[in-house]
Amino acid sequence: MAKIICVTTGLTGILNASFELVDQLEKAGHVVIYASPRQVEEQVVAQGITFFQLPEINLTAEPELPVISGKFKKLARLKYKYQHATKRQAVALDKINPTVFSNFLGEIQPDLLLIDVELHEYIFKTYGKKIPMVLLSQWFSLWNRKGLPYLLTDTIPGQGWRGHPVGLAISWQWIKLKRWFIFAKKKWMSGGTDRRSSLLALAQQEKFPLRMISDNYWPGPFTYATLPVLSMTMQELEFPHEVRPDLYYVGAMVRENRVAPPLEISEAEKLSAVLKYKKARQATLIYCSVSTLSKGDIGFIKKIITAVKDQLNWMLVLSIGALRDKNYLAELPENVFAFTRVPQLKILKIADCSVNHGGIHTINECIHFQVPMLVYSGKRSDQNGCAARVAYHQLGMMADKDQDDALTIRNKIESILSNQKYRMKMAAMHQHYSNYKKEKIAISIIEKFIAKEKI
């Protein structure tokens, strides 16, 4: 039995995925304490997991400037930054130094830390305290590897000039150049007190070898060249490529019985109406999750409603999130049900098709319930890359929300529902997914790190 700390940003996706990982660890006999800088105690404790609240991460390390006015105030501010650079850099370093986290480690004295790849302060501090750690990722590979496109693109290897090895190499170099310019500008404009520079100073303070920090592509400001990483995805869902050493795919993490916040009475009544409608009419349920799309995507939602409304044997369940303009939802067709927040796992369990934005956690949950997908990428973060992988492995179709009209959307949904290829491919991927859990891949790898065995 080991004492393990699992610390994540607390953002919804990785939070829900990590619940399943923690559950597996606890069932294996380990003691797990969950920690996060976000206010997620209620959600974590509801799962029966011990929680420790960390202070909010300071994303702005640069100290405030004194009031400087005059015709050339911008130049004067920059001059001040460099005149007081040493003092300001010390203040910036102090602002990001995670002292509460450091004290927490000293009190708990864990055998292992599972740390979100984005929590750099904690990574450096843990290294400085010589505590074993494994990084935790919710994404596919983040690294420049032979045969692998940059995760933020919808490039599919072998398709078009962008998918050619030369095209892939050019893409990586272009991204590297753009990112270098962005970080160089921030460092210069801040006088070395930007977040990346301050984190590098913390790394040096904790004697973290800078050679272990690799060229950054996404997410910023660092990725790591040699630290072990657990990816809560499936290698079978990845593109074929030369996998980075010490990157371990441990399978999609979906906790079907996770405790979700209760629905409002009106939403609960609407959910009951959905279940009754499907049962009474034996309707084909299309679940459309667009809760992270932007305000400007109202037009896309309207097109989906139009695509479905005349198909009387179809029903549409919409999860629209916090979009401000909901006037267009005032008079919905009889077979369309819109939710501000939907219990996604309950809906996917009875869904026949998922129309989603390409979020990796929704994709993983579709695989859990074997629901084929029509992916309209939200074109944010890794959504393009996830959509491309769905298409490559034929778990559904990849489409463009800015180009397809209602008729095209309807035809694509019809194709997914009628073509057995998608369900067969989904069933095969689901088997891979089940094998990760059945064979306890995640637990096996983590326990080897605890025992300091060679993997």
KESE-262229 format. One record per residue (C-alpha): residue number from 1; x, y, z. Coordinates in steps of 0.001 Angstrom, whole numbers. Example, Ala and Ser with C-alpha at 12.3 -4.5 7.8 and 13.67 -1.06 7.14 Angstrom:
R resi       u       v       w
R    1   12300   -4500    7800
R    2   13670   -1060    7140
This chain:
R resi       u       v       w
R    1       0       0       0
R    2    1368    3401    -995
R    3     461    6971     -96
R    4    -208    8859   -3335
R    5   -1042   12498   -3979
R    6   -2958   13251   -7188
R    7   -2879   16929   -8061
R    8   -4554   18440  -11131
R    9   -5665   21853  -12329
R   10   -9212   20850  -11378
R   11  -10604   21740  -14799
R   12  -13689   19653  -15566
R   13  -12187   17274  -18109
R   14   -9118   16123  -16234
R   15  -11036   16271  -12956
R   16  -13628   13734  -14112
R   17  -11023   11517  -15789
R   18   -8824   11491  -12702
R   19  -11773   10323  -10563
R   20  -11644    6991  -12392
R   21   -7868    6740  -11971
R   22   -8111    7484   -8251
R   23  -10909    4938   -7912
R   24   -8700    2278   -9517
R   25   -5818    3161   -7213
R   26   -7975    2989   -4092
R   27   -9446    -355   -5147
R   28   -5862   -1596   -5498
R   29   -5312    -736   -1830
R   30   -3507    2591   -2106
R   31   -4270    5714     -82
R   32   -4912    8709   -2349
R   33   -5186   12366   -1423
R   34   -6504   14699   -4105
R   35   -5240   18274   -4288
R   36   -6061   21156   -6607
R   37   -5686   24947   -6796
R   38   -9276   25233   -8029
R   39  -12335   25223   -5776
R   40  -13397   21653   -6517
R   41  -13629   20254   -3010
R   42  -17370   19595   -3245
R   43  -17007   17564   -6457
R   44  -14024   15578   -5168
R   45  -15461   14800   -1739
R   46  -18744   13727   -3375
R   47  -16782   10870   -4982
R   48  -15560    9749   -1532
R   49  -12027   11073   -2132
R   50   -9947   12931     469
R   51   -9212   16492    -658
R   52   -6665   19202     121
R   53   -7234   22754   -1104
R   54   -4190   24483   -2605
R   55   -3964   28242   -3213
R   56   -4881   29547   -6636
R   57   -2028   29423   -9147
R   58    -520   32849   -9804
R   59    -522   33053  -13591
R   60     741   36658  -13644
R   61    4167   36775  -12059
R   62    5134   40244  -13280
R   63    5162   42781  -10396
R   64    3094   45938  -10656
R   65    4750   49108  -11900
R   66    4679   52489  -10197
R   67    2593   55174  -11890
R   68    4595   56504  -14836
R   69    3188   59247  -17037
R   70    4447   61502  -19756
R   71    4759   61497  -23508
R   72    7125   58511  -23587
R   73    5576   56566  -20737
R   74    5742   53213  -22528
R   75    9464   53596  -23068
R   76    9880   54844  -19482
R   77    8070   51785  -18129
R   78   10321   49468  -20095
R   79   13378   51360  -18860
R   80   12153   51023  -15259
R   81   11706   47271  -15701
R   82   15315   46830  -16763
R   83   16726   49245  -14196
R   84   15067   47224  -11416
R   85   15233   43847  -13159
R   86   16979   41905  -10378
R   87   14610   43064   -7662
R   88   11528   42566   -9853
R   89   12628   39073  -10864
R   90   13017   38153   -7192
R   91    9488   39412   -6480
R   92    8114   37452   -9446
R   93    9839   34281   -8252
R   94    8393   34742   -4774
R   95    4889   35186   -6235
R   96    4929   31800   -7967
R   97    6817   29847   -5291
R   98    4280   27238   -4044
R   99    5075   27351    -324
R  100    1718   25869     756
R  101    2250   22961   -1613
R  102    5788   22504    -286
R  103    4521   22382    3311
R  104    1792   19963    2259
R  105    4389   17588     821
R  106    6434   17803    4002
R  107    3403   16953    6118
R  108    2090   14055    3992
R  109    5441   12606    2862
R  110    3901   10699     -66
R  111    5448    7736   -1822
R  112    4478    9139   -5228
R  113    2923   12207   -6802
R  114     732   12177   -9891
R  115     985   15750  -11161
R  116    -911   17413  -13985
R  117    1524   18255  -16817
R  118     381   21895  -16629
R  119    1282   22445  -12968
R  120    4907   23436  -13420
R  121    5410   25024   -9995
R  122    4467   21741   -8347
R  123    6633   19721  -10707
R  124    9745   21760   -9905
R  125    9048   21806   -6166
R  126    8465   18040   -6057
R  127   11722   17463   -7899
R  128   13527   19702   -5408
R  129   12179   17628   -2529
R  130   13333   14422   -4267
R  131    9876   12842   -4167
R  132    9077   10385   -6987
R  133    6574   11771   -9472
R  134    4779   10849  -12672
R  135    3127   13492  -14826
R  136    -536   13111  -15667
R  137   -1860   14102  -19096
R  138   -5399   14127  -20457
R  139   -4134   14485  -24030
R  140   -2569   12467  -26802
R  141    1173   12887  -27384
R  142    2360   16502  -27082
R  143    5812   15861  -28534
R  144    7431   16242  -31933
R  145    7734   12625  -33010
R  146    8258   11017  -36398
R  147    4922   10362  -38088
R  148    2908   12499  -35667
R  149    1142   15782  -36571
R  150     977   18694  -34176
R  151   -1970   17998  -31863
R  152   -3727   21293  -32517
R  153   -4162   20566  -36234
R  154   -6641   18314  -38027
R  155   -3853   16846  -40168
R  156   -4087   13109  -40811
R  157    -801   11338  -41621
R  158    -635   10240  -45232
R  159   -3420   12564  -46391
R  160   -2478   15553  -48545
R  161     770   17483  -48501
R  162     304   18373  -44817
R  163     182   14673  -43958
R  164    3361   13929  -45905
R  165    6491   13477  -43725
R  166    7972   16691  -45166
R  167    4734   18573  -44490
R  168    4643   17273  -40917
R  169    8250   18360  -40322
R  170    7618   21843  -41733
R  171    4524   22223  -39543
R  172    6438   21376  -36368
R  173    9253   23799  -37199
R  174    6798   26593  -37998
R  175    4987   26088  -34702
R  176    8308   26009  -32848
R  177    9333   29318  -34457
R  178    6015   31000  -33615
R  179    6127   29816  -30004
R  180    9741   30947  -29625
R  181    8791   34412  -30857
R  182    5822   34640  -28472
R  183    7893   33707  -25420
R  184   10865   35858  -26436
R  185    8584   38897  -26791
R  186    6992   38300  -23377
R  187   10410   37971  -21744
R  188   11710   41137  -23360
R  189    8612   43235  -22631
R  190    8473   42146  -18989
R  191   12154   42495  -18206
R  192   12397   38786  -17453
R  193    9432   38644  -15076
R  194    6962   36879  -17364
R  195    5558   33530  -16237
R  196    7913   31374  -18292
R  197   11046   33215  -17141
R  198    9905   33084  -13513
R  199    9197   29361  -13765
R  200   12680   28798  -15196
R  201   14095   30683  -12212
R  202   12109   28399   -9884
R  203   13409   25363  -11765
R  204   16987   26520  -11246
R  205   16287   27216   -7567
R  206   15035   23639   -7159
R  207   18017   22307   -9179
R  208   15701   20953  -11862
R  209   17852   20079  -14908
R  210   16874   22436  -17720
R  211   17788   19729  -20246
R  212   14639   17935  -19051
R  213   12530   20804  -20380
R  214   11781   20320  -24076
R  215   10813   22759  -26817
R  216    7306   23904  -26108
R  217    4490   23486  -28590
R  218    1345   23116  -26463
R  219     256   23575  -23740
R  220    2458   26450  -22588
R  221    4903   27299  -21352
R  222    6730   23945  -21059
R  223    6658   20302  -21929
R  224    9133   17823  -20503
R  225   11625   15737  -22440
R  226   12301   12894  -20033
R  227    9930   12887  -17071
R  228    7526    9913  -17132
R  229    4027   10779  -18340
R  230     760    8856  -18057
R  231   -1596    9704  -20909
R  232   -5224    8997  -20022
R  233   -5889    8061  -23631
R  234   -5508    4881  -25679
R  235   -2562    4224  -27950
R  236   -4988    2423  -30275
R  237   -6768    5766  -30761
R  238   -3514    7569  -31600
R  239   -1894    7919  -35005
R  240     868    5365  -35589
R  241    4188    7007  -34635
R  242    7425    6581  -32714
R  243    6237    6991  -29145
R  244    8240    9273  -26837
R  245   10241    7271  -24251
R  246    8559    7181  -20825
R  247    5144    8092  -22266
R  248    2609    5497  -21138
R  249    -907    5232  -22550
R  250   -3030    3940  -19673
R  251   -6414    3993  -21361
R  252   -9386    6328  -21300
R  253  -10627    7058  -17791
R  254  -14427    7112  -17538
R  255  -16089    6658  -14159
R  256  -19646    5793  -15103
R  257  -20960    6054  -11540
R  258  -19326    9377  -10730
R  259  -21471   11664   -8590
R  260  -22572   14701  -10602
R  261  -24007   17955   -9197
R  262  -27813   17696   -8929
R  263  -29901   19118  -11744
R  264  -32279   21996  -11209
R  265  -35903   20878  -10934
R  266  -36771   22129  -14422
R  267  -33801   20326  -15954
R  268  -34611   17115  -14077
R  269  -38190   17244  -15360
R  270  -36885   17775  -18892
R  271  -34595   14763  -18550
R  272  -37569   12655  -17477
R  273  -39433   13877  -20569
R  274  -36488   12802  -22758
R  275  -36543    9285  -21363
R  276  -40316    9009  -21800
R  277  -40184   10350  -25370
R  278  -37509    7869  -26439
R  279  -39255    4912  -24827
R  280  -42735    5752  -26141
R  281  -41634    6377  -29737
R  282  -38594    4118  -29903
R  283  -36869    7219  -31243
R  284  -33279    7417  -32449
R  285  -31511    9704  -29966
R  286  -28924   12146  -31270
R  287  -26980   13830  -28512
R  288  -25316   17123  -29396
R  289  -22859   18522  -26884
R  290  -21803   22054  -27784
R  291  -21362   23449  -24285
R  292  -17835   24757  -24952
R  293  -18556   26358  -28302
R  294  -18439   30147  -28453
R  295  -21278   32633  -28531
R  296  -20770   32944  -32282
R  297  -21760   29311  -32825
R  298  -25478   29893  -32277
R  299  -25860   29598  -36039
R  300  -24399   26095  -35909
R  301  -26858   25060  -33202
R  302  -29739   26392  -35319
R  303  -28529   24297  -38258
R  304  -28517   21147  -36127
R  305  -32064   21838  -34943
R  306  -33171   22363  -38543
R  307  -31415   19151  -39600
R  308  -33374   17090  -37089
R  309  -36774   18739  -36717
R  310  -38464   17055  -39717
R  311  -37068   13602  -38943
R  312  -39932   12348  -36795
R  313  -38136    9130  -35852
R  314  -35197   11152  -34507
R  315  -34914   13121  -31288
R  316  -32228   15642  -30452
R  317  -30824   16344  -26986
R  318  -28803   19561  -26891
R  319  -26300   20531  -24196
R  320  -25774   24234  -24792
R  321  -23860   25340  -21702
R  322  -23856   28994  -20757
R  323  -24500   30583  -24157
R  324  -26031   33970  -23453
R  325  -28537   34273  -26285
R  326  -31108   31550  -25688
R  327  -34057   33334  -27313
R  328  -33862   31023  -30312
R  329  -34686   28156  -27949
R  330  -38056   29619  -26975
R  331  -40055   27470  -29408
R  332  -38260   24222  -30085
R  333  -39631   21412  -32257
R  334  -41333   18614  -30360
R  335  -38391   16267  -30878
R  336  -35698   18682  -29622
R  337  -34739   19012  -25938
R  338  -32232   21672  -24841
R  339  -30323   21629  -21552
R  340  -28015   24169  -19978
R  341  -26223   21253  -18344
R  342  -26992   17667  -19202
R  343  -25991   14519  -17267
R  344  -23832   13426  -20185
R  345  -23160    9865  -19082
R  346  -26890    9170  -18650
R  347  -27677   10520  -22108
R  348  -24792    8782  -23868
R  349  -25896    5501  -22333
R  350  -29074    5644  -24452
R  351  -27765    7669  -27414
R  352  -27465    6384  -30993
R  353  -25185    9135  -32308
R  354  -23083   11880  -30722
R  355  -22541   15226  -32395
R  356  -19716   16842  -30457
R  357  -16939   19429  -30595
R  358  -14007   17009  -30411
R  359  -13245   17177  -26695
R  360  -11182   14141  -25714
R  361  -13310   13344  -22673
R  362  -16554   13309  -24657
R  363  -14840   11071  -27217
R  364  -13686    8707  -24474
R  365  -17193    8592  -23016
R  366  -18623    7805  -26462
R  367  -16195    4884  -26703
R  368  -17282    3754  -23234
R  369  -20910    3554  -24442
R  370  -20057    2619  -28064
R  371  -21732    5680  -29588
R  372  -20486    6637  -33089
R  373  -19681   10296  -33604
R  374  -20084   13222  -35956
R  375  -17347   15607  -34822
R  376  -17595   19317  -35542
R  377  -14412   20561  -33925
R  378  -14736   23613  -31731
R  379  -11294   24516  -33164
R  380   -9899   25093  -29689
R  381   -6857   23498  -28080
R  382   -6667   19787  -29061
R  383  -10164   19494  -30561
R  384   -8904   19490  -34165
R  385   -6433   16713  -33414
R  386   -9041   14636  -31589
R  387  -11494   15013  -34466
R  388   -8829   13842  -36914
R  389   -8195   10710  -34843
R  390  -11904    9873  -34740
R  391  -12022   10108  -38525
R  392   -8778    8171  -39029
R  393  -10000    5250  -36907
R  394  -13489    5438  -38480
R  395  -15333    5884  -35201
R  396  -17420    8456  -36986
R  397  -16964   11422  -39289
R  398  -15071   14717  -39047
R  399  -16834   17788  -40431
R  400  -16572   21596  -40442
R  401  -19165   23536  -38457
R  402  -18506   26674  -40511
R  403  -19212   25011  -43863
R  404  -21959   22399  -43461
R  405  -25569   23480  -43876
R  406  -28539   21773  -42221
R  407  -29092   19333  -45078
R  408  -25452   18263  -45060
R  409  -25585   17746  -41306
R  410  -28721   15623  -41678
R  411  -27116   13498  -44398
R  412  -24002   12906  -42319
R  413  -26019   11872  -39277
R  414  -28002    9512  -41501
R  415  -24782    8033  -42862
R  416  -23427    7399  -39359
R  417  -26679    5811  -38224
R  418  -27035    3565  -41276
R  419  -23429    2541  -41992
R  420  -22525    -435  -39807
R  421  -18827     262  -40395
R  422  -18865    2906  -37681
R  423  -20476     653  -35096
R  424  -18076   -2177  -35898
R  425  -15056      97  -35554
R  426  -16493    1519  -32344
R  427  -17050   -1980  -30923
R  428  -13417   -2884  -31677
R  429  -12152     321  -30019
R  430  -14402    -328  -27038
R  431  -12738   -3708  -26626
R  432   -9327   -2045  -26480
R  433  -10743     404  -23937
R  434  -12084   -2439  -21787
R  435   -8768   -4288  -21924
R  436   -6880   -1373  -20328
R  437   -9123   -1571  -17281
R  438   -9375   -5367  -17220
R  439   -5592   -5740  -17372
R  440   -5098   -2890  -14857
R  441   -2573   -1166  -17093
R  442   -2586    2129  -15159
R  443   -2178     437  -11779
R  444     595   -1822  -13064
R  445    2636    1112  -14374
R  446    2095    3283  -11298
R  447    3020     477   -8915
R  448    6250    -103  -10821
R  449    7162    3525  -10246
R  450    6330    3156   -6560
R  451    8554      72   -6373
R  452   11166    1835   -8533
R  453   11161   -1042  -10971
R  454   12286    -669  -14556
R  455    9315    -552  -16916
